[in-house]
Amino acid sequence: MLYIIATPIGNLGDITFRAVDVLKDVDVILCEDTREALKLLNHFDIKKPLLSYYKDNERYRLKKAIELLLQGKDVALICDRGTPGISDPAYLLVREAYRNGIPVTPVPGPSALTAAMSVCGLPTDRTVFYGFLPRKKGKKKKILELLTEREETIIFYESVHRIKETLTFIKELFADREMTLCRELTKKFEEIKTGSVEDICEYYKDKELKGEFVIIIRGKT
């Protein structure tokens, strides 16, 4: 069995009982960063063989993971934080498992996406999720320009290194919209700001920012 396991996005208390039980029972754990995985596993006194599985080695590790599964091993996939497959590697492994007749099951739990959606105060019955925006300035602005035409609520992630530039584009392109910005969800310095695009962009203009961000913008009306 291949288990796709959600792990805490910050607060370790958010892990599910089932996730802990499965991690204790599997034979091998695939993880994005072994150092980050050990912080979690040591906290719950889980000792299992680890194999790194991240974007740059995904195709190489894929073969090894399938070999283990075909040998009858139970394998778990976790990412550094949240749910694998949501802006983190997973889909290639899941697809290859199905091709080889290997059962796959989710162990659901924390996700920055769903956590932010639940507190955004904007319609979430219809959404478009873009993941992380492109790093290059031109491509990023082009994507945002296309998103201005979407009627669904728009959701994407952004890193601390590019948040100021992204907020500048948002203020320019979505000036008349409502938005929510979530930072450091479930962690000590969690911050959730809701209001107009102009007010939120102005609030963060001169602040020193840390962490990763979920940005939610009301769709075109």
Backbone as CSV, one residue per row, in Angstrom:
resi,resn,N_x,N_y,N_z,CA_x,CA_y,CA_z,C_x,C_y,C_z
1,MET,0.841,-1.192,0.000,0.000,0.000,0.000,0.878,1.244,0.000
2,LEU,0.461,2.231,-0.790,1.083,3.546,-0.767,0.151,4.485,-0.023
3,TYR,0.667,5.112,1.041,-0.114,6.052,1.837,0.357,7.477,1.547
4,ILE,-0.588,8.368,1.237,-0.287,9.786,1.053,-0.746,10.497,2.322
5,ILE,0.202,10.950,3.126,-0.105,11.377,4.496,0.101,12.876,4.670
6,ALA,-0.936,13.543,5.153,-0.843,14.964,5.485,-0.192,15.128,6.850
7,THR,0.721,16.084,6.953,1.398,16.371,8.218,1.216,17.848,8.569
8,PRO,1.449,18.238,9.812,1.173,19.614,10.250,1.876,20.672,9.407
9,ILE,1.180,21.803,9.221,1.780,22.931,8.512,2.526,23.845,9.481
10,GLY,2.440,23.554,10.753,3.131,24.360,11.762,2.975,23.749,13.143
11,ASN,1.760,23.741,13.634,1.472,23.229,14.969,1.434,21.702,14.946
12,LEU,2.352,21.067,15.666,2.439,19.607,15.639,1.194,18.938,16.204
13,GLY,0.420,19.674,17.005,-0.805,19.126,17.551,-1.872,18.855,16.514
14,ASP,-1.660,19.335,15.283,-2.659,19.148,14.219,-2.549,17.800,13.519
15,ILE,-1.531,17.007,13.830,-1.428,15.702,13.181,-2.568,14.808,13.649
16,THR,-3.057,13.939,12.791,-4.163,13.066,13.170,-3.641,11.794,13.837
17,PHE,-4.509,11.174,14.650,-4.151,9.903,15.281,-3.824,8.865,14.213
18,ARG,-4.624,8.875,13.144,-4.410,7.895,12.088,-3.058,8.089,11.413
19,ALA,-2.670,9.344,11.171,-1.379,9.599,10.533,-0.239,9.044,11.376
20,VAL,-0.303,9.243,12.682,0.746,8.714,13.565,0.767,7.195,13.499
21,ASP,-0.404,6.567,13.556,-0.467,5.108,13.520,0.106,4.553,12.218
22,VAL,-0.256,5.168,11.103,0.228,4.672,9.805,1.735,4.862,9.692
23,LEU,2.242,6.011,10.111,3.692,6.248,10.052,4.460,5.245,10.909
24,LYS,3.861,4.809,11.990,4.509,3.790,12.834,4.481,2.406,12.205
25,ASP,3.498,2.172,11.329,3.312,0.827,10.781,3.996,0.595,9.440
26,VAL,4.228,1.650,8.652,4.785,1.441,7.313,6.240,0.978,7.396
27,ASP,6.744,0.473,6.268,8.129,-0.012,6.209,9.115,1.095,5.854
28,VAL,8.682,2.046,5.007,9.565,3.115,4.534,8.753,4.405,4.432
29,ILE,9.418,5.527,4.743,8.777,6.832,4.599,9.540,7.657,3.565
30,LEU,8.852,8.066,2.516,9.413,9.011,1.547,9.126,10.417,2.064
31,CYS,10.139,11.275,2.073,9.947,12.613,2.641,10.700,13.644,1.806
32,GLU,10.178,14.845,1.820,10.755,15.925,1.023,12.157,16.291,1.519
33,ASP,12.307,16.426,2.832,13.589,16.772,3.452,13.739,15.903,4.694
34,THR,14.763,15.055,4.722,14.909,14.121,5.841,15.078,14.843,7.173
35,ARG,15.703,16.015,7.169,15.888,16.761,8.420,14.559,17.256,8.964
36,GLU,13.706,17.766,8.076,12.383,18.220,8.508,11.535,17.039,8.965
37,ALA,11.633,15.932,8.236,10.859,14.749,8.609,11.257,14.234,9.984
38,LEU,12.548,14.251,10.284,13.013,13.747,11.581,12.489,14.583,12.748
39,LYS,12.314,15.885,12.541,11.749,16.722,13.606,10.360,16.216,13.991
40,LEU,9.580,15.894,12.970,8.224,15.397,13.201,8.250,13.985,13.791
41,LEU,9.018,13.108,13.170,9.032,11.707,13.588,9.610,11.542,14.990
42,ASN,10.658,12.278,15.312,11.240,12.185,16.653,10.258,12.659,17.721
43,HIS,9.475,13.679,17.381,8.491,14.207,18.332,7.482,13.129,18.724
44,PHE,7.147,12.251,17.776,6.170,11.197,18.043,6.835,9.831,18.228
45,ASP,8.149,9.851,18.433,8.927,8.632,18.698,8.706,7.579,17.608
46,ILE,8.799,8.032,16.355,8.653,7.137,15.203,10.025,6.945,14.569
47,LYS,10.438,5.703,14.441,11.749,5.413,13.857,11.559,4.471,12.665
48,LYS,11.741,5.035,11.481,11.558,4.280,10.251,12.621,4.694,9.241
49,PRO,12.961,3.810,8.299,13.880,4.203,7.222,13.274,5.348,6.394
50,LEU,14.120,6.315,6.048,13.677,7.471,5.280,14.364,7.497,3.917
51,LEU,13.615,7.911,2.899,14.176,8.165,1.573,13.727,9.557,1.144
52,SER,14.689,10.374,0.709,14.313,11.707,0.253,13.535,11.595,-1.059
53,TYR,12.492,12.417,-1.169,11.661,12.427,-2.372,11.176,13.856,-2.577
54,TYR,11.850,14.567,-3.489,11.499,15.960,-3.724,11.557,16.233,-5.226
55,LYS,11.215,17.442,-5.594,11.011,17.756,-7.012,12.201,17.385,-7.891
56,ASP,13.432,17.668,-7.435,14.608,17.479,-8.288,15.038,16.023,-8.416
57,ASN,14.605,15.156,-7.466,14.991,13.736,-7.585,13.778,12.835,-7.744
58,GLU,12.635,13.447,-8.032,11.370,12.715,-8.046,11.382,11.539,-9.022
59,ARG,11.825,11.793,-10.235,11.775,10.719,-11.237,12.742,9.579,-10.902
60,TYR,13.879,9.915,-10.311,14.839,8.886,-9.904,14.287,8.058,-8.749
61,ARG,13.745,8.722,-7.730,13.218,8.033,-6.551,11.945,7.251,-6.862
62,LEU,11.244,7.686,-7.888,10.009,7.021,-8.285,10.243,5.528,-8.515
63,LYS,11.295,5.202,-9.216,11.603,3.799,-9.531,11.857,2.994,-8.261
64,LYS,12.612,3.573,-7.342,12.919,2.879,-6.093,11.657,2.662,-5.272
65,ALA,10.803,3.668,-5.217,9.570,3.556,-4.441,8.672,2.459,-5.003
66,ILE,8.546,2.409,-6.327,7.709,1.381,-6.947,8.302,-0.004,-6.710
67,GLU,9.622,-0.124,-6.766,10.275,-1.409,-6.471,9.916,-1.890,-5.074
68,LEU,9.979,-0.990,-4.100,9.655,-1.357,-2.716,8.199,-1.797,-2.594
69,LEU,7.319,-1.075,-3.254,5.896,-1.417,-3.186,5.617,-2.763,-3.847
70,LEU,6.288,-3.029,-4.970,6.097,-4.313,-5.654,6.679,-5.475,-4.862
71,GLN,7.604,-5.174,-3.954,8.157,-6.201,-3.063,7.234,-6.483,-1.873
72,GLY,6.122,-5.742,-1.807,5.178,-5.953,-0.718,5.361,-5.025,0.464
73,LYS,6.210,-4.005,0.299,6.437,-3.038,1.381,5.297,-2.005,1.414
74,ASP,4.986,-1.564,2.617,4.084,-0.426,2.780,4.922,0.841,2.815
75,VAL,4.555,1.810,1.993,5.334,3.040,1.841,4.435,4.241,2.124
76,ALA,4.955,5.199,2.891,4.244,6.456,3.147,4.975,7.594,2.456
77,LEU,4.219,8.530,1.922,4.785,9.755,1.350,4.324,10.938,2.179
78,ILE,5.284,11.745,2.659,4.955,12.986,3.349,5.762,14.111,2.707
79,CYS,5.288,15.340,2.874,6.076,16.499,2.450,6.471,17.271,3.711
80,ASP,7.219,18.338,3.551,7.689,19.069,4.729,6.529,19.542,5.588
81,ARG,5.475,20.040,4.951,4.311,20.552,5.672,3.077,20.386,4.804
82,GLY,1.990,19.960,5.438,0.726,19.894,4.725,0.516,18.597,3.970
83,THR,-0.239,18.693,2.895,-0.683,17.512,2.148,0.116,17.328,0.865
84,PRO,0.793,16.193,0.687,1.503,15.940,-0.575,0.549,16.042,-1.760
85,GLY,1.069,16.530,-2.878,0.249,16.649,-4.071,-0.380,18.012,-4.239
86,ILE,-0.351,18.840,-3.186,-0.859,20.214,-3.295,0.362,21.128,-3.303
87,SER,0.839,21.442,-4.494,2.082,22.202,-4.699,3.303,21.494,-4.118
88,ASP,3.211,20.194,-3.935,4.348,19.357,-3.525,4.303,18.064,-4.326
89,PRO,5.456,17.392,-4.521,5.484,16.173,-5.330,4.549,15.097,-4.798
90,ALA,3.879,14.390,-5.681,3.045,13.236,-5.323,2.417,12.599,-6.559
91,TYR,1.963,13.438,-7.499,1.103,12.873,-8.541,1.808,11.847,-9.428
92,LEU,3.101,12.038,-9.710,3.806,11.062,-10.541,3.881,9.703,-9.852
93,LEU,4.141,9.715,-8.552,4.225,8.474,-7.792,2.860,7.790,-7.715
94,VAL,1.832,8.568,-7.454,0.481,8.007,-7.371,0.090,7.387,-8.711
95,ARG,0.356,8.095,-9.790,0.005,7.597,-11.117,0.749,6.303,-11.446
96,GLU,2.038,6.248,-11.094,2.833,5.048,-11.381,2.389,3.876,-10.508
97,ALA,1.976,4.164,-9.290,1.456,3.102,-8.423,0.210,2.480,-9.042
98,TYR,-0.712,3.318,-9.515,-1.916,2.793,-10.146,-1.574,1.954,-11.372
99,ARG,-0.601,2.406,-12.159,-0.204,1.662,-13.363,0.320,0.274,-13.032
100,ASN,0.875,0.135,-11.823,1.429,-1.151,-11.398,0.483,-1.933,-10.489
101,GLY,-0.767,-1.500,-10.429,-1.756,-2.229,-9.641,-1.579,-2.108,-8.147
102,ILE,-0.895,-1.061,-7.711,-0.635,-0.853,-6.282,-1.728,0.042,-5.703
103,PRO,-2.375,-0.380,-4.618,-3.407,0.467,-4.017,-2.810,1.705,-3.355
104,VAL,-3.540,2.812,-3.463,-3.118,4.094,-2.893,-4.245,4.601,-1.999
105,THR,-3.897,5.077,-0.819,-4.933,5.615,0.054,-4.476,6.925,0.692
106,PRO,-5.371,7.902,0.823,-5.002,9.162,1.475,-5.191,9.058,2.988
107,VAL,-4.320,9.724,3.707,-4.504,9.918,5.150,-4.627,11.429,5.323
108,PRO,-5.842,11.952,5.220,-6.027,13.398,5.135,-5.740,14.121,6.439
109,GLY,-5.527,15.416,6.304,-5.227,16.233,7.476,-4.909,17.656,7.083
110,PRO,-3.903,18.261,7.721,-3.616,19.688,7.514,-3.261,20.037,6.076
111,SER,-3.677,21.244,5.697,-3.334,21.819,4.395,-3.453,23.326,4.506
112,ALA,-2.437,24.049,4.083,-2.502,25.508,4.120,-3.641,26.018,3.250
113,LEU,-3.905,25.319,2.155,-4.973,25.729,1.241,-6.328,25.699,1.931
114,THR,-6.706,24.563,2.497,-8.023,24.452,3.110,-8.121,25.264,4.398
115,ALA,-7.007,25.373,5.126,-7.022,26.188,6.346,-7.314,27.643,6.011
116,ALA,-6.655,28.162,4.976,-6.876,29.550,4.572,-8.287,29.752,4.035
117,MET,-8.781,28.798,3.261,-10.133,28.906,2.723,-11.174,29.002,3.838
118,SER,-10.941,28.283,4.927,-11.934,28.226,5.993,-12.059,29.536,6.756
119,VAL,-11.044,30.395,6.698,-11.073,31.643,7.476,-11.021,32.893,6.599
120,CYS,-11.142,32.737,5.282,-10.939,33.890,4.394,-12.130,34.841,4.356
121,GLY,-13.320,34.350,4.676,-14.483,35.227,4.627,-14.917,35.590,3.220
122,LEU,-14.467,34.821,2.240,-14.842,35.025,0.836,-15.524,33.762,0.314
123,PRO,-16.298,33.844,-0.777,-16.973,32.649,-1.298,-15.955,31.579,-1.697
124,THR,-16.202,30.345,-1.277,-15.274,29.255,-1.625,-15.995,28.087,-2.288
125,ASP,-17.242,28.326,-2.728,-17.952,27.254,-3.434,-17.393,27.047,-4.831
126,ARG,-16.784,28.101,-5.395,-16.102,27.990,-6.688,-14.767,28.728,-6.567
127,THR,-13.684,28.011,-6.764,-12.358,28.618,-6.615,-11.442,28.175,-7.747
128,VAL,-10.384,28.951,-7.963,-9.298,28.546,-8.848,-8.017,28.650,-8.030
129,PHE,-7.303,27.523,-7.936,-6.072,27.464,-7.141,-4.890,27.374,-8.085
130,TYR,-3.921,28.302,-7.911,-2.798,28.346,-8.839,-1.496,27.812,-8.240
131,GLY,-1.469,27.501,-6.953,-0.209,27.081,-6.343,0.727,28.270,-6.214
132,PHE,2.024,28.047,-6.429,2.996,29.138,-6.385,3.061,29.838,-7.742
133,LEU,3.050,31.160,-7.719,3.183,31.936,-8.948,4.593,31.783,-9.515
134,PRO,4.776,32.046,-10.830,6.119,31.971,-11.417,7.099,32.905,-10.710
135,ARG,8.368,32.525,-10.714,9.396,33.352,-10.080,9.706,34.596,-10.903
136,LYS,9.691,34.447,-12.239,10.083,35.563,-13.098,8.982,36.624,-13.130
137,LYS,9.412,37.857,-13.031,8.498,38.989,-12.913,7.502,39.058,-14.069
138,GLY,7.979,38.928,-15.305,7.116,39.037,-16.469,6.052,37.950,-16.506
139,LYS,6.465,36.709,-16.240,5.525,35.592,-16.259,4.501,35.737,-15.142
140,LYS,4.964,36.187,-13.980,4.063,36.359,-12.849,2.975,37.382,-13.176
141,LYS,3.377,38.514,-13.731,2.402,39.551,-14.050,1.415,39.064,-15.106
142,LYS,1.893,38.296,-16.073,1.015,37.770,-17.113,-0.042,36.842,-16.519
143,ILE,0.367,35.971,-15.622,-0.580,35.055,-14.975,-1.621,35.836,-14.182
144,LEU,-1.166,36.831,-13.424,-2.095,37.634,-12.626,-3.077,38.392,-13.518
145,GLU,-2.604,38.869,-14.650,-3.497,39.551,-15.590,-4.589,38.598,-16.081
146,LEU,-4.212,37.352,-16.372,-5.202,36.360,-16.794,-6.187,36.043,-15.676
147,LEU,-5.698,35.993,-14.445,-6.557,35.670,-13.307,-7.561,36.774,-12.999
148,THR,-7.285,37.989,-13.427,-8.236,39.070,-13.165,-9.582,38.821,-13.842
149,GLU,-9.608,37.975,-14.867,-10.850,37.705,-15.594,-11.649,36.550,-14.988
150,ARG,-11.101,35.856,-14.015,-11.798,34.717,-13.423,-12.884,35.180,-12.463
151,GLU,-14.055,34.547,-12.545,-15.150,34.886,-11.648,-15.055,34.123,-10.323
152,GLU,-14.297,33.014,-10.327,-14.127,32.246,-9.096,-13.193,32.983,-8.128
153,THR,-13.293,32.661,-6.863,-12.327,33.158,-5.889,-10.947,32.603,-6.243
154,ILE,-9.930,33.449,-6.215,-8.585,33.104,-6.686,-7.683,32.850,-5.477
155,ILE,-6.960,31.734,-5.511,-6.098,31.358,-4.386,-4.725,30.974,-4.915
156,PHE,-3.683,31.474,-4.276,-2.332,31.034,-4.626,-1.398,31.209,-3.438
157,TYR,-0.253,30.549,-3.537,0.785,30.629,-2.512,1.846,31.635,-2.952
158,GLU,2.583,32.177,-1.986,3.736,33.008,-2.309,4.773,32.878,-1.206
159,SER,6.047,32.989,-1.597,7.140,32.881,-0.634,7.519,34.263,-0.112
160,VAL,8.238,34.263,0.984,8.656,35.520,1.610,9.566,36.327,0.689
161,HIS,10.301,35.644,-0.182,11.269,36.329,-1.049,10.598,37.133,-2.155
162,ARG,9.344,36.799,-2.473,8.686,37.467,-3.597,7.375,38.142,-3.225
163,ILE,7.023,38.134,-1.952,5.711,38.632,-1.547,5.540,40.129,-1.827
164,LYS,6.575,40.931,-1.595,6.439,42.378,-1.804,6.170,42.695,-3.279
165,GLU,6.899,42.055,-4.164,6.689,42.262,-5.595,5.287,41.824,-6.003
166,THR,4.849,40.689,-5.482,3.525,40.176,-5.816,2.421,41.106,-5.321
167,LEU,2.572,41.640,-4.121,1.572,42.569,-3.600,1.496,43.847,-4.445
168,THR,2.628,44.262,-4.987,2.632,45.430,-5.875,1.788,45.164,-7.111
169,PHE,1.935,43.973,-7.697,1.132,43.604,-8.871,-0.341,43.487,-8.502
170,ILE,-0.617,42.900,-7.349,-2.009,42.727,-6.915,-2.692,44.082,-6.750
171,LYS,-1.988,45.012,-6.139,-2.563,46.350,-5.944,-2.862,47.016,-7.286
172,GLU,-2.000,46.764,-8.245,-2.179,47.370,-9.576,-3.329,46.731,-10.348
173,LEU,-3.458,45.399,-10.254,-4.384,44.665,-11.115,-5.739,44.367,-10.473
174,PHE,-5.787,44.295,-9.134,-7.019,43.905,-8.442,-7.486,45.009,-7.495
175,ALA,-7.290,46.243,-7.874,-7.475,47.375,-6.962,-8.851,47.442,-6.311
176,ASP,-9.888,46.987,-7.003,-11.243,47.150,-6.474,-11.775,45.882,-5.809
177,ARG,-10.911,44.946,-5.467,-11.342,43.648,-4.929,-11.157,43.555,-3.411
178,GLU,-11.811,42.532,-2.834,-11.546,42.125,-1.459,-10.489,41.027,-1.486
179,MET,-9.726,40.909,-0.418,-8.743,39.839,-0.343,-8.478,39.436,1.098
180,THR,-7.883,38.264,1.259,-7.395,37.782,2.553,-5.967,37.320,2.365
181,LEU,-5.107,37.703,3.282,-3.723,37.252,3.271,-3.447,36.511,4.572
182,CYS,-3.025,35.254,4.446,-2.719,34.413,5.607,-1.222,34.154,5.654
183,ARG,-0.647,34.374,6.820,0.795,34.187,6.993,1.056,33.318,8.218
184,GLU,1.966,32.344,8.078,2.383,31.512,9.204,1.194,30.812,9.876
185,LEU,0.297,30.249,9.097,-0.893,29.601,9.645,-0.536,28.511,10.650
186,THR,-1.225,28.497,11.758,-1.116,27.557,12.893,0.154,27.740,13.716
187,LYS,1.015,28.671,13.345,2.268,28.883,14.073,2.122,30.029,15.072
188,LYS,3.164,30.265,15.841,3.141,31.254,16.915,2.775,32.646,16.403
189,PHE,3.306,33.029,15.244,3.083,34.377,14.721,2.063,34.385,13.582
190,GLU,1.079,33.499,13.680,0.013,33.450,12.683,-0.635,34.818,12.517
191,GLU,-0.886,35.163,11.249,-1.523,36.446,10.961,-2.497,36.267,9.802
192,ILE,-3.727,36.725,9.996,-4.758,36.646,8.968,-5.340,38.039,8.798
193,LYS,-5.150,38.611,7.620,-5.643,39.964,7.352,-6.695,39.893,6.249
194,THR,-7.859,40.491,6.514,-8.910,40.546,5.512,-9.286,42.006,5.257
195,GLY,-9.755,42.289,4.060,-10.155,43.656,3.738,-9.998,43.937,2.264
196,SER,-9.859,45.186,1.915,-9.680,45.552,0.511,-8.233,45.309,0.093
197,VAL,-8.032,45.078,-1.181,-6.685,44.901,-1.723,-5.821,46.106,-1.372
198,GLU,-6.366,47.288,-1.550,-5.591,48.502,-1.301,-5.151,48.601,0.157
199,ASP,-6.053,48.316,1.094,-5.721,48.417,2.520,-4.673,47.387,2.937
200,ILE,-4.824,46.156,2.462,-3.883,45.109,2.858,-2.506,45.345,2.242
201,CYS,-2.460,45.728,0.995,-1.168,46.000,0.353,-0.469,47.178,1.038
202,GLU,-1.231,48.175,1.436,-0.663,49.330,2.130,-0.147,48.922,3.513
203,TYR,-0.881,48.033,4.190,-0.489,47.569,5.528,0.864,46.867,5.505
204,TYR,1.108,46.071,4.464,2.345,45.279,4.399,3.484,45.989,3.667
205,LYS,3.222,47.164,3.144,4.193,47.834,2.272,5.558,48.005,2.931
206,ASP,5.595,48.436,4.179,6.869,48.732,4.839,7.217,47.744,5.945
207,LYS,6.494,46.641,6.023,6.747,45.666,7.083,7.782,44.631,6.641
208,GLU,8.572,44.163,7.613,9.489,43.051,7.347,8.702,41.761,7.506
209,LEU,8.625,40.971,6.451,7.759,39.801,6.453,8.559,38.503,6.509
210,LYS,7.981,37.513,7.189,8.590,36.187,7.279,7.531,35.131,7.010
211,GLY,7.995,33.942,6.642,7.080,32.825,6.448,6.585,32.691,5.025
212,GLU,5.634,31.777,4.841,4.992,31.597,3.552,3.555,32.107,3.640
213,PHE,3.002,32.445,2.482,1.734,33.151,2.445,0.713,32.415,1.586
214,VAL,-0.544,32.504,2.007,-1.666,32.102,1.157,-2.451,33.374,0.873
215,ILE,-2.659,33.660,-0.399,-3.368,34.873,-0.812,-4.680,34.463,-1.482
216,ILE,-5.764,35.071,-1.043,-7.083,34.769,-1.579,-7.738,36.071,-2.009
217,ILE,-8.176,36.133,-3.265,-8.743,37.352,-3.838,-10.121,37.057,-4.410
218,ARG,-11.062,37.933,-4.142,-12.412,37.743,-4.675,-12.383,37.778,-6.203
219,GLY,-13.196,36.942,-6.817,-13.248,36.881,-8.269,-13.924,38.085,-8.896
220,LYS,-13.866,38.144,-10.200,-14.459,39.254,-10.940,-15.987,39.203,-10.839
221,THR,-16.597,40.353,-10.553,-18.057,40.410,-10.452,-18.595,41.427,-11.452
